Amino acid sequence: MNGFRCLRTTTPLLWKYQRQVLRCPLLTRRTPLSINRNGMTTSMLDVAKERIVWVDLEMTGLDIETDKIIEIACVITDSQLNIIAEIPPFVIHQPDNVLDGMNEWCQVHHGKSGLTEAVRKSNTTLQSAEEKLLAFLTQHVPKQKCPLAGNSIYMDKMFLQKYMPKFTDFLHYRIIDVSSVKELCRRWYKDEFKNSPEKSLSHRGQEDIKESIKELQYYKMKIFK
């Protein structure tokens, strides 16, 4: 009798658990499954709960009532800030009247980065982007366990709650705001802060996320040690 069959025969409750977790996209046949001293099972699901969901939005402005999302990028790291999954950013189509109504800063920077023209050419809607992002999250993080992270991420979350509520509902209510960490380090660890990595300020989602991760990695290595 092989070990798996024996496990099924001798521990029906554990077998029931294993049937459940094997249907979960977070786990595979190679997922380690063991019993601790308290009779509890451990698996990669426990590790997945520690993951961090990084998001960066580009918008037509910062007014939650009138401005729109034009790009969303998403990257997932483990608890040690190693990237474990990423999805190509979504450029959201917006009509010309929305783009023409952007403030001067957005017109200059989104025009320079090529985002404005990409938005005009895009066929992607907010709804389709949200559905694909939810599918991406489902593959890599358990529901309502992992926090949202990024620079000044509270602003992104406000737009996500309005335009992509299912996405934010999937995440934990807590956030990790790298900008807050930055402001504390600037005040309390001035010498270390002086050498923090500079940002290119590309104002494109994927690049901005990776720079935020790199920044937090620096604080982790130099200050949170």
Summary of the structure (lengths in Angstrom):
residues: 225
radius of gyration: 21.0
end to end distance: 48.6
largest distance: 71.7
contacts: 635
relative contact order: 0.14
helix: 50%
strand: 16%
